[in-house]
Amino acid sequence: MTYKVLYLNPLKDYIPLMRESTPQGFELTILPPNAALSDMCHEAEDADFIVSGIEVPAEVFRAAKQARFIQYMSSGYGQLPLPVLNELQIPVAQMKTHSISVAEHALTLILTLLRRIPQTVRLMHDGAWRGDLDEKSYSELYGKTVGIVGLGNIGRWVGKIVRLGFGADVIFYDNAEIPLTVSEMISARAVSLEELMSQSDIVCVSLPLNAGSEKLIGAEQLALMKSSGFLVNVGRGEVIDQDALIKVLRDGAIAGAGLDVYDREPLDTASELMSLPNVVGTPHMAGVGWENVQRRIATVWSNIDTVLQSGVPSGVVTDVRRSPAA
């Protein structure tokens, strides 16, 4: 028997490796990002498995009457039509392979802020060799308190890196219950959000967007931060009140921010975040990396095999966790 795997809205870097890695017994059909809705629906009708990029219309999933499993290629699944997917009565999984890349990116933002890399590079290009070396403005990560908002997979990696690699103290807040064994593994102490905001030298946000996290950090929480504190966000932009963040950055109420995500993307080039000297911004690229591409594609085939073995695939976000027997 040959199983049809339909890949919708693929990223170009994924296509060659998806083709090369397709196991025997599978027929891979890849539709381009600009495929017509009618073509996507037609191809979905007889697909056994669907691999979905972002922004696939709900009608396509409704057409997938024979599908046994859908693998979403992104980690954040707020764009997925969950009510429609739950109607299908099959498991749908997010990707959970990006934690290492995102955690390393978070660390890059932290160190860039502490070492004032952008400001120093600009001065050097202007001919001001060591012209800004006010040593009170440069800091080490060693011995700092890093507060992690969201101790999921990303937050745990951040905690391990800064604790074990840099000798930082780690505290965390999460609106979900975190097993004690997890926090003990990285010597992280659970605190209230208010305590975290007031005690941390660096606040690192790695929460997904959901009803409980939207604008969790607003003007009231930002006002608790140390004036020397930095805020880093590699979770979702909507978790922070962006207007309130801009105000505290503009006023110098906190030392700076490292941002990979924003409340509206792409970030408007007219946004004040683009011009504030105490902001380091990147274009939602924390999960980008060739190793992560390889892990994601390996996860696709591993999860499909798990479904065929009547198991529960990794990263299921729907009510149904196991595919009905064929």
WOTA-V562571 format. One record per residue. N is the residue number from 1. RES is the residue in one small letter. SS is DSSP state (@ for helix, = for strand, . for the rest). NEAR is the number of other ideal C-beta (glycine too) atoms within 10 Angstrom. Layout:
BEGIN
n=(N;N)
res=(RES;RES)
ss=(SS;SS)
near=(NEAR;NEAR)
END
This chain:
BEGIN
n=(1;2;3;4;5;6;7;8;9;10;11;12;13;14;15;16;17;18;19;20;21;22;23;24;25;26;27;28;29;30;31;32;33;34;35;36;37;38;39;40;41;42;43;44;45;46;47;48;49;50;51;52;53;54;55;56;57;58;59;60;61;62;63;64;65;66;67;68;69;70;71;72;73;74;75;76;77;78;79;80;81;82;83;84;85;86;87;88;89;90;91;92;93;94;95;96;97;98;99;100;101;102;103;104;105;106;107;108;109;110;111;112;113;114;115;116;117;118;119;120;121;122;123;124;125;126;127;128;129;130;131;132;133;134;135;136;137;138;139;140;141;142;143;144;145;146;147;148;149;150;151;152;153;154;155;156;157;158;159;160;161;162;163;164;165;166;167;168;169;170;171;172;173;174;175;176;177;178;179;180;181;182;183;184;185;186;187;188;189;190;191;192;193;194;195;196;197;198;199;200;201;202;203;204;205;206;207;208;209;210;211;212;213;214;215;216;217;218;219;220;221;222;223;224;225;226;227;228;229;230;231;232;233;234;235;236;237;238;239;240;241;242;243;244;245;246;247;248;249;250;251;252;253;254;255;256;257;258;259;260;261;262;263;264;265;266;267;268;269;270;271;272;273;274;275;276;277;278;279;280;281;282;283;284;285;286;287;288;289;290;291;292;293;294;295;296;297;298;299;300;301;302;303;304;305;306;307;308;309;310;311;312;313;314;315;316;317;318;319;320;321;322;323;324;325;326)
res=(m;t;y;k;v;l;y;l;n;p;l;k;d;y;i;p;l;m;r;e;s;t;p;q;g;f;e;l;t;i;l;p;p;n;a;a;l;s;d;m;c;h;e;a;e;d;a;d;f;i;v;s;g;i;e;v;p;a;e;v;f;r;a;a;k;q;a;r;f;i;q;y;m;s;s;g;y;g;q;l;p;l;p;v;l;n;e;l;q;i;p;v;a;q;m;k;t;h;s;i;s;v;a;e;h;a;l;t;l;i;l;t;l;l;r;r;i;p;q;t;v;r;l;m;h;d;g;a;w;r;g;d;l;d;e;k;s;y;s;e;l;y;g;k;t;v;g;i;v;g;l;g;n;i;g;r;w;v;g;k;i;v;r;l;g;f;g;a;d;v;i;f;y;d;n;a;e;i;p;l;t;v;s;e;m;i;s;a;r;a;v;s;l;e;e;l;m;s;q;s;d;i;v;c;v;s;l;p;l;n;a;g;s;e;k;l;i;g;a;e;q;l;a;l;m;k;s;s;g;f;l;v;n;v;g;r;g;e;v;i;d;q;d;a;l;i;k;v;l;r;d;g;a;i;a;g;a;g;l;d;v;y;d;r;e;p;l;d;t;a;s;e;l;m;s;l;p;n;v;v;g;t;p;h;m;a;g;v;g;w;e;n;v;q;r;r;i;a;t;v;w;s;n;i;d;t;v;l;q;s;g;v;p;s;g;v;v;t;d;v;r;r;s;p;a;a)
ss=(.;.;=;=;=;=;=;=;.;.;.;@;@;@;@;@;@;@;@;@;@;.;.;.;.;=;=;=;=;=;.;.;.;.;.;.;@;@;@;@;@;@;@;@;.;.;.;.;=;=;=;=;.;.;.;.;.;@;@;@;@;@;@;.;.;.;.;.;=;=;=;=;.;.;.;.;.;.;.;.;.;@;@;@;@;@;@;@;.;.;=;=;=;.;.;.;.;.;@;@;@;@;@;@;@;@;@;@;@;@;@;@;@;@;.;.;@;@;@;@;@;@;@;@;@;.;.;.;.;.;.;.;.;.;@;@;@;.;.;.;.;.;.;.;=;=;=;=;=;.;.;.;@;@;@;@;@;@;@;@;@;@;@;@;@;@;.;.;=;=;=;=;=;.;.;.;.;.;.;@;@;@;@;@;@;.;.;=;=;=;.;.;@;@;@;@;@;@;@;.;.;=;=;=;=;.;.;.;.;.;.;.;.;.;.;.;=;.;@;@;@;@;.;.;.;.;.;.;.;=;=;=;=;.;.;.;@;@;@;=;.;@;@;@;@;@;@;@;@;@;@;.;.;.;.;=;=;=;=;.;.;.;.;.;.;.;.;.;.;.;.;@;@;@;.;.;.;.;=;=;=;.;.;.;.;.;.;.;.;@;@;@;@;@;@;@;@;@;@;@;@;@;@;@;@;@;@;@;.;.;.;=;.;.;.;=;.;.;.;.;.;=;.;.;.;.)
near=(5;9;15;17;23;24;23;27;19;17;15;8;10;19;14;9;15;20;11;8;14;15;11;5;9;15;12;17;15;17;20;11;12;6;16;9;12;10;13;21;16;14;21;26;13;14;24;21;26;26;27;23;16;15;10;22;14;13;14;26;24;15;20;24;10;13;21;20;23;26;26;22;22;18;20;18;20;11;11;21;16;14;8;15;24;14;14;18;11;24;26;28;23;20;21;15;22;24;20;17;22;25;24;15;23;29;22;18;25;25;15;17;22;20;15;20;13;15;15;17;10;12;16;13;8;9;7;12;8;8;11;13;12;8;6;6;14;12;19;12;19;10;11;21;18;28;26;30;28;26;25;19;17;29;30;22;22;32;26;16;21;27;17;12;11;16;12;21;17;25;21;26;24;19;12;11;7;17;9;9;7;16;19;10;13;20;12;25;13;15;16;10;17;12;15;23;23;16;17;27;21;27;30;29;26;29;28;17;18;15;5;10;21;14;14;21;23;13;13;11;21;22;13;17;24;17;9;13;24;26;29;28;26;30;27;23;19;19;23;29;19;20;11;17;25;16;14;18;21;13;8;10;14;20;21;23;25;26;23;22;23;21;18;10;11;9;18;11;7;7;17;14;16;11;10;16;9;17;21;21;17;16;13;18;12;24;22;16;16;10;10;19;19;14;18;23;19;13;19;22;18;14;24;21;12;18;22;16;7;11;14;15;22;15;18;17;15;19;12;15;14;15;20;10;6;9)
END
